[in-house]
Amino acid sequence: MVKQKNKSHHLATISLIIMGIGFIATIPLQDSFWGNILQGGFEAGLVGGLADWFAVTALFRHPLGIPIPHTALLPKNRQRITAGIISMLENEWLTKESIRKKINTIAFTNKFIEILETEMNSQSLQKNVVTLVQHLIKKIEVRKLTPIIEKELKAKLDDWDIKNYLPLLIEQVTERKYDEKTLDYILKEIDEWAAKDSTKYKLGGMAVDAVENIKADGFMQFALKSFSNLVNEEKLGNIIQNLIQKGVASYSDPYNPNRRTLLIHIRNKLESIKTDEKIYEELSNLKSHAITKWESQEQINDILEQFQQKAINFVAEPGFLNHYLLPFINDMLTELKTSPEKVEAIDTWIKSKLSSFVDKNHSKIGKLVKENLDKLDDKTLINMVETNVGKDLQWIRVNGAVCGFLIGLILVGLRAFF
């Protein structure tokens, strides 16, 4: 662009020099007919070239540095020119209506579908999509979600009616024979406890103390005294220990009638609980109290943070992209392409948002232009204008010299004949 400017500038200067040399060269020939005509042509061309040089130069600066009035028009009228450019952009070239019309001609959804279908298999897009999904997951502030989840969780727990679940629990206890298993566990623990030497001596000691503390008169007191002299802690402990172990063994036998009677009694008690309103009321109160006292925020927050990290790790796996994300996008695009109503609805929404954006920010076009123009000093602005339109301006000078030369020839020729 700079080379073209210099070339046209040199061409305009050469044309002016030619006119000047022609005028001087034809001075000795002015007495002849053709010499007079040529001199008139060169004279008119020289005047035209100089006049156009003055006019073109006066647009940007003072000719020859002389502050002649009505020269250096661009620097002097910069603010007016800027205001005119802004007004022309806002009110004629880039009006709100013209931008809206252009927006309405664009099928945004179809273009979006085409871009996705074209770029969906590219590694860069897939990588960027995965990164975007991970970034969105990371941006979730789980601590802000914790109170909401806690509130909803406690509300759901509080809404649970014990009457709907306790009968089911009792039925499961019976069906899975948890009552028998519980009884067997208790018997096993009793048996292990009773088999210990410490238990034997402890029970024996308690029995001796009990015998010695029995208050009786006459023959009964004599009998108790004789009995206490015959036994000690170890003997009594052995007796009690054997009794307990035999009892445990008998109740551990599945065919023992006492065991069966006890299990029937337990199951009857469990069945009676199903219709015991007092138990339901007590369990409901216990549930409400436990829910109220439950400090669950930290637990919920820990669970959410763990889930968030697992989600980020899952997204990074190839399976997420190939088995979840890409099929989801394909299904979405297929559904959109087969549903003109949805495409039109999305387009309408996008266009309405863009139109609203244009309405709110249209004035910023002029502000942006003004800010960019104000950043340029006069010299830079003049050089920019001359670089872009200087070639045409220099051709004005060339045309002025050539047209002046031709018009001079015509005028002098007419004067010679008339």
Disulfide bonds with the S-S distance in Angstrom:
none
